[in-house]
Amino acid sequence: MIELVLVIMAYLIGSIPTAVIISKKVSNIDIRDYGSGNAGTTNTLRILGKKWAVVVLILDVLKGLLATSLWIFVPNYNVYDNDRMNFMIVLGLAGVFGHIFPIFAQFKGGKGVATLLGMAIAIQPIVALICLIVFIIILSLTKFVSLSSILSAIAFMVLVVFIFKEKVILYKIFAILVALTVVLTHQKNIQKLIKGEENKINLKNKKK
């Protein structure tokens, strides 16, 4: 019973629409009515500028981290249990699902990449750090957030399945699903990249 309550809590944490709240407080707009229509870091950067994008990024990462860490309230789990790892994955996915389909924002949220990062930090910090470095390098070289997200998600799968050779089967499946999900949710971006129509991010841009 406690596990079910915690999963619901994880979903509710993920459902907190940080980008929507900040856009309404800062500019009295709904961020989803502008730009790409996503309630996430990239659209916040385009519409509100770098400062507020960083705030949204940090809060969305913390959502994933907090949701995944709710396992500590189950007294019969310990750090070395495979059951603990499996439950962390379930909690993290509930948080990510909440971010993508937030009950507090008409079920229209972001793509969940930042929240996935928070989840990965909670489960395996070293892998999360490597993926973050991959993201930063690709973004610095190309200025494409979509490409950076896709390649870092693929790197996550490669690290978990082939490099670190994680023994927990559900975690391997999760890593593969993360890569597939990020690729699928970026289909429009991939088409634009192929056509040379994808927008680059100007990290020095100002609020519009």
N, C-alpha and C positions, 0 to 999 in steps of 0.2 A: 504493500500500500504506500509506504513512504517513497518508494522508487517512482510510482506513478505521479505522486504529488510533486516530486522534484523535477520530473520531465515537464510537467505543466508549467512549473516555475521557470524552467529553462526557456521554454517557448515564450513566456510572457516577458522575460528579460530581453530576449532577442527581438521581441515585438516593439520595444521602445524605439520610436522613429526619430532618432537623433537628428538626422539631416532636416527632417520636416520641422521639428521643434525649433532648431536653430534658425532656419530660414524664416520662420514666422516671427521669431523674437527679434532677429537682426534687421530684416527688411520687410516684414509684414507680407511675405509671399509664401506660397507652397512650392518648394523646390521642384516638385514633380510636374509643375505646370510650365517648366522652362527647360531648355537644353534637351538632354536625352530623355528626360522624364523620370530618371532613376533617383531614388533617395539614397545617394551614396557619396563617397568622397570625391570621385571624379566630377560629377555634376556640380557638387558644391564648389569645387575649385573653379569651374568655368563660370558659375553664376555669382558666387559670393567672394571668391578670392582665396589666396593661399592660407591665411590665418584661420579662417573658419573651416576650411577643408582639413587642416591638421587636427582641429578640435573634433570634427566628425570622425576622422580616421581613428583617433585615439579612443573615442567613446565606443565606436563599433568593434574595435579589437577587444576592448574591455568587456563588452557584452559577451563575446564568444568565450573569453577567458573565465568570466564569472559563471556563465551557464555551465560550462564543462566542469568547473571546480565544485559544483554542488554535490558531487559524490561524497565529499567529506562528511556529509550529514547522515550517511549510512554507516552505522557503527560496526557492521560485520565485514566491511571491506578494509583491506590494507594496501599499502603502496605496491606490493609485489603480486597482487592477485590479477589473474587474467580477467576475472569477472569485473574487477574494478576498471580495467582498461575498456572492456566492452561497454560498461555502463557510462563511462566518460564519453565514448563515441556517441551513444544514444543521446546523452544530455547535450553534447555539442551540436549534433544534428538538429535537435529540437530548437536550439538557439538560432542556428543558421536559418532553419525553416521559418522561425518567427521574424527574422530580419527580412527575408524575401517576401513573406506573406504576413505582415504585422496586423494583428487584431485591432491595434490602437490607431491604425491609419488605413482603413478600408482595404486591408490585405494587399496593398500596393507599396512594396518597399524597394530595396536595392538588390544587387546581384549576389551579395553575401561573401565577397572575397575577403574583406577586412575581418568579418566575424569568423570566417574559416581560419584566418591567421591566428586570431585569439584562441580558437579551439586547438590549433596545432601547438601553440605555445604551452597550453595547459598539459597537453599529452606528451609532446616530445620537443622540448625547447631548442635542441641543437638543430633538428631538421627544420623547424620553423625559422631559425636564424639564417640558415643557408638559403632557404627559399626567399626570405626577405632580401638577402644580398643579391640573389639572382634578379629579383624584381627591380631593385634599385639600379643595377648595372644595365639591364635592358631598357629601363625607362630613361636613364641618362644618355644612352646611345641612340635611341630611336624616338623618344618623346611620345611613344604610343602606350597608353595605360592598358589598353585591351591586350596588346601583344605581350606586355610585361606580365599581366595577370595569367594569361594562357600558359606562357613558358614557365612561370613559377609554379603553377599547378601541376604541370607535367613533371617538373623537377621534383615536386613533392612525391609524386607517385614513384619515380625512379629511385629516389632516396630510400623510401620506406620499403619498397618491394625488392630492389636489386642491390642497393648499397648497404643499408643497415640490416637487410634481410629479416625484417620484423617477424616474430614467430606467432603473434596473435592474428589468426585468420581474418577476423572481422576488421582489424586495422588495415590489413592488406586490401581487403575489399573496399573499405572506406577510401583509401588512397587512390585506388583506381577510379572509383565513382567521383571523387573530387575532380580529377583530371577530366573525366568525361563531362561532368556537369558544367565545369567552367568553360569548356570548349563549346558545349551546346548552348549555354546562355550568352555566348559571344558570337553566335552565328552571323548576325548582322555586321558585327565589327570585322569578322574574318572576311566577309564579302567585300566590305569597304577597303580592307587592307589589300586584298587581291586587285581591286580596281584602282587602287591608289587614291581613294577618296576618304580614308580615315583621318579624323582630325587629330592633330598633334597637340600635346599639352604644353602651354607656355608656363613654366613654373614661376615666372615673374609677373604673371598677369594680375591685373587689379580687379576689384569688384566692379561688375557691370551695372 
